[in-house]
Amino acid sequence: MFHKYYTIITKILQIYWLFFQNVIFFRHQKTDDKQSLGDAKLEEWTLAIGDIIVGIDIGTSKVSLVIGEVNNFNQIEVICTTTHKCNGIRKGKIVDENEIASSIHHLIKDAESETDLKINSAYVTIPGKYVTIVKNSVVKEAKDKYAGISAKDVVSSIMQVKDIDIPEGKQIIDIVENQFVLENGRTVSDPVGNLSGSFTLKAEVILADREYMKQIASIFRKVDLDIDGLVPITLAQRSLALDANELNDNVMLLDIGAGNTEIGVFDGQSFVYTNTIPLGGDNITNDIALVLNISEEEAERLKKQYGLALKSFIDNDNEILLTTCKDENGKKVIKSSQLIEIMEARIEEIFTIINKDITAQGIKSKINNVILTGQGITNINKSDVAGKITLNIPVKIATGRLISVVRPEYRTAYALVRYVASRPFAKTVGSSIDTNSNESILKNIIEKILSLIHISEPTR
């Protein structure tokens, strides 16, 4: 009986698998055949169903990976998340390539084991300190103004806007299309199909330090991975951390992590400025441990338990028993105000350095609101109030629609995948992925079906 059912199910699934292969082949064949855009239609730029994007975020305390697949509604479905400790970056600089490579190797190994995929490439975040933003604009004549602006016209304009004088030691990594302005002065997000003799593309050309790119490339070669692209951290996070109104406002996004604070300034849709400050939540922990002469583990616990950015907001100045104090037989009693003073001082310093940076860049007056995100500070109460006092700009904790549904440790990697998927004029975006052999997949499906219908071989 078992063999009978098994044979029938096998035949059915073989037929289904052949059909599935033909569908997949046809879809990819269409993509491969696009050697020239020609009079391409807008649909060629929407993501193909099933495209898989791998995003890796390299932080100061961990590396994180998210794999997302585009579903039938052109939305990202997360099919894998994983993270691994990493101490290869200090003060925003790569100090141990092998450490980072080892952590990424563990990420990929875990992800491949979980998904039965072979990962060959990934997109990677890049800190703001290694990024330069150059504004540029071009005027493009429509090839046929009576037929309307074509997709080919748009792609041609994007190629032209990249034609800038690239500073020595820099390399183009991305183009952010900011505005398309038709010849009648109307601004549109997508000019394709509009009847206009010409249009102006305003864009930001994103450059990266060549030396940093070489280091990242070296790391990825060690784990046999190709790099699909590099994306600035705050540029990736923008659509995740900001709400609908903030996306069109002049805002500064601050991602305060364990060891770094990422700055991203946006003028509406325009990416104005980005930088990295080598201070974060770990510095607060270290300060507590150093001043109170206790272990870092206890300092971290106290930071989470009594996290408050301003001493003036203390309700009850409770006593705290320190259990790892090194100068008084392991125990000491302090007031909570003493602990909060330490946190307040470091948080004020972080915002002071940010204030000096944006003031020096001449962009502070253009910022209407500041949005805080990142695990380094957002769990400390009144950190937004502390920021407002120092910056003299309204500050709030990020409330983007998706910010609360993505676990903090995966937010940046997930934001990276979303950013890549949303590129409106990218010809290809999927990472290089290999699936298991047909036989292996077929065997797994059969085994799952058999387990569901509880077929068992009769005893003899």
C-alpha positions as CSV (number, residue, x, y, z in Angstrom):
1,M,0.0,0.0,0.0
2,F,2.8,2.4,0.9
3,H,4.6,1.8,-2.4
4,K,1.4,2.4,-4.4
5,Y,0.7,5.8,-2.8
6,Y,4.4,6.7,-3.0
7,T,4.4,6.0,-6.8
8,I,1.2,7.9,-7.5
9,I,2.4,10.9,-5.5
10,T,5.8,10.9,-7.2
11,K,4.3,10.9,-10.7
12,I,2.0,13.8,-9.8
13,L,4.8,15.8,-8.3
14,Q,7.1,15.1,-11.2
15,I,4.4,16.6,-13.6
16,Y,4.0,19.6,-11.3
17,W,7.7,20.1,-11.0
18,L,8.2,20.1,-14.8
19,F,5.5,22.7,-15.1
20,F,7.1,24.8,-12.3
21,Q,10.5,24.6,-14.0
22,N,9.0,25.8,-17.3
23,V,7.4,28.8,-15.7
24,I,10.6,29.7,-13.9
25,F,12.7,29.2,-17.0
26,F,10.4,31.3,-19.1
27,R,10.5,34.1,-16.6
28,H,14.3,34.2,-16.3
29,Q,14.7,33.7,-20.0
30,K,12.7,36.8,-20.6
31,T,15.0,38.7,-18.2
32,D,18.2,37.3,-19.8
33,D,17.0,38.2,-23.3
34,K,16.8,41.9,-22.4
35,Q,20.1,42.8,-23.8
36,S,18.7,46.2,-24.8
37,L,16.0,48.2,-23.2
38,G,14.6,49.2,-26.6
39,D,11.1,50.6,-26.1
40,A,10.9,48.8,-22.7
41,K,7.7,49.2,-20.8
42,L,7.5,50.2,-17.2
43,E,6.6,46.6,-16.2
44,E,10.2,45.6,-16.9
45,W,11.3,47.4,-13.8
46,T,8.8,45.9,-11.4
47,L,10.3,43.0,-9.5
48,A,9.7,39.6,-10.9
49,I,7.8,37.3,-8.6
50,G,10.2,35.2,-6.6
51,D,13.2,37.5,-6.8
52,I,15.3,36.9,-3.8
53,I,17.4,39.7,-2.1
54,V,20.1,39.1,0.5
55,G,21.0,42.0,2.8
56,I,23.9,42.0,5.2
57,D,24.5,44.7,7.8
58,I,27.9,44.9,9.4
59,G,27.8,46.6,12.8
60,T,30.2,47.2,15.6
61,S,28.9,44.4,17.8
62,K,27.2,42.0,15.3
63,V,26.5,41.2,11.7
64,S,22.9,40.6,10.6
65,L,21.4,39.0,7.6
66,V,17.9,39.1,6.1
67,I,16.7,37.2,3.0
68,G,13.6,38.6,1.4
69,E,11.5,37.3,-1.5
70,V,9.1,39.4,-3.6
71,N,5.6,38.0,-3.5
72,N,2.7,38.4,-5.9
73,F,1.8,41.8,-4.4
74,N,5.3,43.2,-5.0
75,Q,6.0,43.1,-1.3
76,I,8.9,41.6,0.6
77,E,8.3,38.4,2.4
78,V,11.1,37.6,4.9
79,I,12.3,34.0,4.4
80,C,15.3,34.1,6.7
81,T,16.9,36.2,9.5
82,T,20.1,35.5,11.4
83,T,22.7,37.3,13.3
84,H,26.1,36.6,14.8
85,K,28.4,38.5,17.1
86,C,31.3,40.4,15.5
87,N,34.0,42.6,17.0
88,G,35.9,43.4,13.8
89,I,34.9,47.1,13.7
90,R,36.0,49.7,16.2
91,K,35.2,53.4,16.1
92,G,33.8,53.0,12.7
93,K,36.9,51.4,11.2
94,I,37.6,47.8,10.1
95,V,40.3,46.5,12.4
96,D,40.0,42.7,11.8
97,E,39.0,41.4,8.4
98,N,39.2,37.8,9.5
99,E,36.8,38.4,12.4
100,I,34.2,39.9,10.1
101,A,34.7,37.2,7.5
102,S,34.3,34.5,10.1
103,S,31.0,36.1,11.4
104,I,29.7,36.4,7.8
105,H,30.6,32.8,7.2
106,H,28.5,31.7,10.2
107,L,25.6,33.9,8.9
108,I,25.7,32.4,5.5
109,K,26.0,28.8,6.8
110,D,23.0,29.3,9.1
111,A,20.9,30.9,6.4
112,E,21.7,28.2,3.8
113,S,20.9,25.5,6.4
114,E,17.6,27.1,7.2
115,T,16.5,27.9,3.6
116,D,18.1,25.1,1.5
117,L,19.5,27.9,-0.7
118,K,23.1,28.5,-1.9
119,I,23.9,32.1,-1.4
120,N,26.4,33.5,-3.9
121,S,26.0,37.3,-3.4
122,A,24.5,39.9,-1.1
123,Y,23.9,43.6,-0.7
124,V,25.9,45.3,2.1
125,T,25.4,48.5,4.2
126,I,28.2,51.1,4.3
127,P,28.7,53.6,7.1
128,G,28.1,57.3,6.4
129,K,31.7,58.3,7.1
130,Y,32.8,56.5,3.9
131,V,30.1,58.1,1.7
132,T,30.1,61.3,-0.3
133,I,26.9,62.7,-1.9
134,V,27.1,64.8,-5.1
135,K,24.1,66.5,-6.5
136,N,23.6,66.6,-10.3
137,S,20.9,67.2,-12.8
138,V,20.5,66.6,-16.6
139,V,18.0,67.7,-19.2
140,K,16.9,64.9,-21.4
141,E,15.0,65.3,-24.7
142,A,12.3,62.7,-25.3
143,K,13.1,60.5,-28.3
144,D,9.6,60.8,-29.6
145,K,7.7,63.6,-27.8
146,Y,4.4,62.6,-29.5
147,A,4.6,59.1,-28.1
148,G,5.6,60.3,-24.6
149,I,8.6,59.8,-22.5
150,S,9.8,56.2,-22.7
151,A,11.6,54.0,-20.2
152,K,14.6,54.1,-22.5
153,D,14.6,57.9,-22.1
154,V,14.6,57.6,-18.3
155,V,17.4,55.0,-18.3
156,S,19.5,57.2,-20.6
157,S,19.0,60.2,-18.3
158,I,20.2,58.1,-15.3
159,M,23.3,57.1,-17.2
160,Q,24.0,60.8,-18.1
161,V,23.5,62.0,-14.5
162,K,26.4,59.7,-13.4
163,D,28.7,61.7,-15.6
164,I,30.5,63.8,-12.9
165,D,34.0,64.5,-12.0
166,I,34.7,61.8,-9.5
167,P,37.2,62.8,-6.7
168,E,40.3,60.8,-6.4
169,G,39.8,57.8,-4.1
170,K,36.1,57.7,-4.6
171,Q,33.8,55.4,-6.7
172,I,30.1,55.6,-7.6
173,I,28.0,53.0,-5.8
174,D,24.4,54.3,-6.3
175,I,22.2,56.9,-8.0
176,V,19.2,58.3,-6.1
177,E,16.6,59.7,-8.4
178,N,15.2,62.7,-6.5
179,Q,12.9,64.5,-9.0
180,F,11.7,64.4,-12.6
181,V,10.6,67.8,-13.8
182,L,8.6,67.9,-17.1
183,E,9.1,70.8,-19.5
184,N,5.9,72.5,-18.2
185,G,7.4,72.6,-14.7
186,R,5.4,69.8,-13.2
187,T,7.2,67.4,-10.9
188,V,6.5,63.7,-11.2
189,S,7.9,60.6,-9.5
190,D,7.8,58.7,-12.7
191,P,7.9,60.5,-16.1
192,V,7.3,57.4,-18.3
193,G,4.2,57.9,-20.5
194,N,4.0,61.6,-20.0
195,L,3.6,63.7,-23.1
196,S,6.5,66.1,-22.8
197,G,9.3,67.1,-25.2
198,S,11.9,66.9,-22.4
199,F,12.4,66.4,-18.7
200,T,15.0,67.3,-16.1
201,L,16.3,64.6,-13.8
202,K,17.6,65.8,-10.4
203,A,19.6,63.2,-8.6
204,E,22.2,62.4,-5.9
205,V,25.2,60.5,-7.1
206,I,26.4,58.4,-4.1
207,L,30.2,57.9,-3.9
208,A,32.2,55.6,-1.5
209,D,35.8,55.6,-0.4
210,R,37.7,53.2,-2.6
211,E,39.9,52.0,0.2
212,Y,36.9,51.0,2.3
213,M,35.4,49.2,-0.7
214,K,38.6,47.3,-1.1
215,Q,38.5,46.1,2.5
216,I,34.9,45.0,2.1
217,A,35.7,43.2,-1.1
218,S,38.6,41.4,0.6
219,I,36.3,40.3,3.4
220,F,33.7,38.9,1.0
221,R,36.3,37.1,-1.1
222,K,37.4,35.2,2.0
223,V,33.8,33.8,2.3
224,D,33.4,33.3,-1.5
225,L,30.6,35.9,-1.8
226,D,30.1,38.6,-4.5
227,I,28.8,42.0,-3.5
228,D,25.6,43.1,-5.3
229,G,25.9,46.7,-4.1
230,L,26.7,49.0,-1.2
231,V,24.0,51.1,0.4
232,P,24.5,53.9,3.0
233,I,22.9,52.9,6.3
234,T,20.6,55.9,6.8
235,L,19.5,55.8,3.1
236,A,18.4,52.2,3.6
237,Q,16.6,53.0,6.9
238,R,14.7,56.0,5.7
239,S,11.6,54.2,4.4
240,L,11.5,52.0,7.5
241,A,12.1,54.6,10.3
242,L,10.1,57.5,8.9
243,D,6.4,57.8,8.8
244,A,4.4,59.1,5.8
245,N,4.7,62.8,6.7
246,E,8.4,62.6,7.7
247,L,9.2,61.1,4.3
248,N,8.4,64.5,2.7
249,D,9.8,66.6,5.5
250,N,13.3,68.0,6.1
251,V,14.5,65.6,8.7
252,M,17.7,64.2,10.3
253,L,17.7,60.5,11.0
254,L,20.0,59.3,13.8
255,D,20.7,55.6,14.1
256,I,22.5,55.3,17.5
257,G,23.9,51.8,17.6
258,A,26.3,50.0,19.9
259,G,29.5,51.7,18.8
260,N,28.5,54.2,16.1
261,T,25.9,56.9,15.5
262,E,24.8,57.2,11.9
263,I,23.6,60.6,10.7
264,G,21.4,61.0,7.6
265,V,19.9,64.3,6.6
266,F,17.0,64.4,4.1
267,D,15.5,67.4,2.4
268,G,12.2,65.9,1.4
269,Q,13.1,63.2,-1.1
270,S,16.6,64.4,-1.4
271,F,19.5,62.7,0.4
272,V,21.6,65.7,1.6
273,Y,24.2,64.4,4.0
274,T,25.5,61.4,5.9
275,N,28.3,60.8,8.4
276,T,29.3,58.5,11.2
277,I,30.2,59.4,14.8
278,P,32.2,56.7,16.6
279,L,30.1,56.8,19.8
280,G,27.0,54.7,20.8
281,G,25.3,52.7,23.5
282,D,28.5,50.7,24.4
283,N,30.2,54.0,25.4
284,I,27.4,54.6,27.9
285,T,27.9,51.1,29.3
286,N,31.7,51.5,29.4
287,D,31.4,54.9,31.3
288,I,29.1,53.3,33.9
289,A,31.6,50.4,34.4
290,L,34.6,52.7,34.6
291,V,33.2,55.3,36.9
292,L,31.5,52.9,39.3
293,N,34.3,50.4,39.0
294,I,32.0,47.5,38.2
295,S,31.8,44.8,35.5
296,E,30.5,45.6,32.1
297,E,27.8,43.0,32.5
298,E,26.5,44.8,35.6
299,A,26.8,48.1,33.9
300,E,24.8,47.0,30.9
301,R,22.1,45.6,33.3
302,L,21.9,48.9,35.2
303,K,21.7,50.9,32.0
304,K,18.7,48.9,30.9
305,Q,17.0,48.8,34.3
306,Y,17.5,52.5,35.3
307,G,17.8,53.9,31.8
308,L,17.1,57.7,32.0
309,A,18.8,60.4,30.0
310,L,18.1,63.3,32.3
311,K,18.6,63.5,36.1
312,S,15.8,66.1,36.4
313,F,13.2,63.5,35.5
314,I,14.1,61.2,38.5
315,D,11.0,60.5,40.6
316,N,12.6,58.6,43.4
317,D,16.3,58.7,44.1
318,N,16.5,55.1,45.1
319,E,19.5,53.3,46.4
320,I,21.2,50.8,44.1
321,L,23.4,47.9,45.4
322,L,26.4,47.3,43.2
323,T,27.4,43.6,43.3
324,T,30.7,43.6,41.3
325,C,32.4,46.7,42.7
326,K,36.1,46.1,42.6
327,D,37.1,48.5,45.4
328,E,34.8,47.6,48.3
329,N,34.8,43.8,48.7
330,G,32.5,43.5,45.6
331,K,29.6,45.5,47.0
332,K,28.7,49.1,47.2
333,V,25.5,51.2,47.5
334,I,24.9,54.3,45.3
335,K,22.0,56.6,44.5
336,S,20.2,56.2,41.2
337,S,21.0,59.9,40.5
338,Q,24.7,59.0,40.4
339,L,24.1,56.4,37.8
340,I,21.9,58.6,35.7
341,E,24.4,61.5,35.8
342,I,26.9,59.2,34.1
343,M,24.4,58.3,31.3
344,E,23.3,61.9,30.9
345,A,26.9,63.1,30.4
346,R,27.6,60.7,27.6
347,I,24.3,61.2,25.9
348,E,24.8,65.0,26.0
349,E,28.2,64.5,24.4
350,I,26.8,62.4,21.6
351,F,24.2,65.1,20.7
352,T,26.8,67.8,21.1
353,I,29.1,66.2,18.6
354,I,26.2,65.8,16.2
355,N,25.2,69.4,16.7
356,K,28.8,70.6,15.8
357,D,28.8,68.4,12.8
358,I,25.6,69.5,11.2
359,T,26.4,73.2,12.1
360,A,29.8,72.9,10.4
361,Q,28.1,71.5,7.3
362,G,25.7,74.5,7.2
363,I,22.6,72.2,7.2
364,K,21.3,72.6,10.7
365,S,18.9,75.4,9.8
366,K,17.2,73.2,7.2
367,I,16.3,70.4,9.6
368,N,12.7,70.6,10.9
369,N,12.7,67.3,12.9
370,V,15.1,64.7,14.3
371,I,14.2,61.0,14.3
372,L,15.9,58.6,16.7
373,T,16.4,55.0,16.0
374,G,18.9,52.3,17.0
375,Q,19.4,50.0,20.0
376,G,22.1,52.2,21.6
377,I,19.8,54.9,23.0
378,T,16.1,54.5,22.2
379,N,15.6,52.3,25.2
380,I,16.9,55.0,27.5
381,N,13.9,57.1,28.6
382,K,13.9,60.9,27.7
383,S,16.7,60.5,25.3
384,D,14.6,62.4,22.8
385,V,14.2,65.3,25.3
386,A,17.9,65.3,25.9
387,G,18.4,65.5,22.2
388,K,16.0,68.4,21.8
389,I,17.8,70.4,24.6
390,T,21.2,70.0,22.9
391,L,20.2,70.3,19.3
392,N,17.4,72.9,19.8
393,I,15.4,71.0,17.2
394,P,12.3,68.8,17.8
395,V,13.4,65.2,18.5
396,K,11.2,62.0,18.6
397,I,11.7,58.3,18.6
398,A,11.0,56.6,15.2
399,T,7.4,55.6,14.7
400,G,7.6,54.4,11.1
401,R,4.8,51.9,10.2
402,L,7.2,48.9,10.1
403,I,9.6,49.9,12.8
404,S,7.6,48.1,15.5
405,V,7.1,44.8,13.6
406,V,10.8,44.2,12.8
407,R,13.1,43.0,15.6
408,P,15.7,45.6,16.4
409,E,18.7,43.4,15.6
410,Y,17.4,42.9,12.0
411,R,16.0,46.3,11.3
412,T,19.0,47.7,9.3
413,A,19.4,44.5,7.2
414,Y,15.6,44.4,6.6
415,A,15.6,48.1,5.6
416,L,18.5,47.3,3.2
417,V,16.4,44.6,1.5
418,R,13.4,46.9,1.3
419,Y,15.5,49.7,-0.2
420,V,16.9,47.5,-2.9
421,A,13.5,46.1,-3.7
422,S,12.0,49.6,-4.1
423,R,14.5,50.9,-6.7
424,P,12.1,52.0,-9.4
425,F,14.4,52.0,-12.4
426,A,16.9,49.2,-11.6
427,K,17.1,46.6,-14.3
428,T,18.0,43.7,-12.0
429,V,18.0,43.6,-8.2
430,G,17.9,39.9,-7.1
431,S,20.9,38.4,-5.4
432,S,22.7,35.4,-6.9
433,I,21.0,32.3,-5.4
434,D,21.1,28.6,-6.2
435,T,18.4,26.2,-5.1
436,N,18.7,22.6,-4.2
437,S,18.6,20.0,-7.0
438,N,15.2,18.9,-8.4
439,E,15.5,15.5,-6.9
440,S,16.3,16.9,-3.4
441,I,13.3,19.3,-3.5
442,L,11.0,16.6,-4.9
443,K,12.1,14.2,-2.1
444,N,11.4,16.7,0.6
445,I,7.9,17.5,-0.8
446,I,7.0,13.8,-1.0
447,E,8.2,13.2,2.6
448,K,6.2,16.1,3.9
449,I,3.0,15.0,2.1
450,L,3.4,11.4,3.3
451,S,3.8,12.7,6.9
452,L,0.7,14.8,6.6
453,I,-1.5,11.9,5.4
454,H,0.1,9.5,7.9
455,I,0.9,6.8,5.5
456,S,3.0,4.1,7.0
457,E,4.5,1.0,5.5
458,P,2.6,-2.1,6.8
459,T,4.3,-4.4,9.2
460,R,5.4,-7.7,7.9
